[in-house]
Amino acid sequence: MGCLQPRRGVVDHLLLGVHHVRDDLGGPLAWDLGFLALGAVQLAGGWLLHERGRRAMGRSVRS
């Protein structure tokens, strides 16, 4: 989900203007940027978990 959100946010929401996260408001840009920020946080969290697991597996294999 974290990888999909930034792509959809940039392409669909900002570049193409196909739809916004919330169209019922006068200024949907803040919602679109929040959606992108949430995706970036998820992506960073997933990467950190992956790296932590990779390091833990490397230590257990070498021991």
One Martini backbone bead per residue (centre of mass of N, CA, C, O) as a GRO file, in nm:
protein
   63
    1MET     BB    1   0.057   0.064  -0.019
    2GLY     BB    2   0.298   0.261  -0.001
    3CYS     BB    3   0.368   0.247  -0.314
    4LEU     BB    4   0.089   0.337  -0.431
    5GLN     BB    5   0.030   0.621  -0.314
    6PRO     BB    6   0.244   0.802  -0.453
    7ARG     BB    7   0.163   0.739  -0.742
    8ARG     BB    8  -0.136   0.819  -0.725
    9GLY     BB    9  -0.095   1.102  -0.610
   10VAL     BB   10   0.070   1.221  -0.841
   11VAL     BB   11  -0.083   1.130  -1.094
   12ASP     BB   12  -0.394   1.153  -1.023
   13HIS     BB   13  -0.404   1.418  -0.840
   14LEU     BB   14  -0.186   1.622  -0.968
   15LEU     BB   15  -0.146   1.579  -1.279
   16LEU     BB   16  -0.445   1.485  -1.380
   17GLY     BB   17  -0.701   1.534  -1.190
   18VAL     BB   18  -0.910   1.299  -1.162
   19HIS     BB   19  -0.882   1.300  -0.841
   20HIS     BB   20  -0.961   1.326  -0.499
   21VAL     BB   21  -0.979   1.255  -0.180
   22ARG     BB   22  -1.149   1.541  -0.146
   23ASP     BB   23  -1.416   1.698  -0.331
   24ASP     BB   24  -1.611   1.849  -0.105
   25LEU     BB   25  -1.393   2.062  -0.106
   26GLY     BB   26  -1.235   2.357  -0.186
   27GLY     BB   27  -0.930   2.234  -0.078
   28PRO     BB   28  -0.776   1.931  -0.173
   29LEU     BB   29  -0.462   1.951  -0.138
   30ALA     BB   30  -0.422   1.872   0.159
   31TRP     BB   31  -0.528   1.582   0.124
   32ASP     BB   32  -0.326   1.493  -0.093
   33LEU     BB   33  -0.069   1.546   0.080
   34GLY     BB   34  -0.148   1.358   0.312
   35PHE     BB   35  -0.154   1.102   0.141
   36LEU     BB   36   0.146   1.116   0.062
   37ALA     BB   37   0.261   1.113   0.350
   38LEU     BB   38   0.145   0.841   0.433
   39GLY     BB   39   0.293   0.678   0.215
   40ALA     BB   40   0.581   0.756   0.308
   41VAL     BB   41   0.558   0.634   0.591
   42GLN     BB   42   0.499   0.344   0.500
   43LEU     BB   43   0.751   0.305   0.328
   44ALA     BB   44   0.959   0.359   0.554
   45GLY     BB   45   0.858   0.140   0.750
   46GLY     BB   46   0.901  -0.101   0.560
   47TRP     BB   47   1.202  -0.060   0.516
   48LEU     BB   48   1.287  -0.083   0.813
   49LEU     BB   49   1.179  -0.369   0.857
   50HIS     BB   50   1.345  -0.503   0.638
   51GLU     BB   51   1.627  -0.427   0.745
   52ARG     BB   52   1.599  -0.556   1.022
   53GLY     BB   53   1.550  -0.846   0.917
   54ARG     BB   54   1.809  -0.870   0.748
   55ARG     BB   55   2.007  -0.832   0.983
   56ALA     BB   56   1.903  -1.064   1.160
   57MET     BB   57   1.959  -1.288   0.952
   58GLY     BB   58   2.264  -1.234   0.923
   59ARG     BB   59   2.337  -1.299   1.218
   60SER     BB   60   2.216  -1.592   1.236
   61VAL     BB   61   2.391  -1.716   1.006
   62ARG     BB   62   2.683  -1.640   1.121
   63SER     BB   63   2.656  -1.785   1.417
   0.00000   0.00000   0.00000
